[in-house]
Amino acid sequence: MADQFFLEVVTPQKAVVSEDIRSISAPGSEGEFCALKGHTTFLTSLKIGTIRYEDAAGNECLLFANGGFAEVLPDKVTILAESAERSEDINLSRAKEALARAERRLSDKAADTDIVRAEAALRRAVSRIKMAEVR
């Protein structure tokens, strides 16, 4: 218990994770970061990607995060994400459909295509697919 600290992952819709953990790794905007109990305090924005953490029982857990912010304190990590889902909750066929839509938008070259949104949708779909295929 001495090496554990609290993780809370919250989206505008719900609390996704609220539990004691042993370690965490997340996609910070300046690069991936890792934290253990007692880590120096910092605040960072998050990129689209995978949050990995080791729960209190020693199991590796994976979450997809669609950007947001992370606050790391010596005894707690709080992640406020635009959206987040556990790897086991990802619908692989839906993620593959999203990937196909994003690829179509990017290859369409229509004048009204929002390239930034299409590229973000592509990154989200690829990240979700990779995570779903790992489990």
Secondary structure, DSSP 8 states (H G I E B T S, - for coil): -TT-EEEEEE-SS-EEEEEEEEEEEEEETTEEEEEETT---EEEEEEEEEEEEEETTS-EEEEEEEEEEEEEETTEEEEEESSEEEGGG--HHHHHHHHHHHHHHHHH--TT--HHHHHHHHHHHHHHHHHHHH-
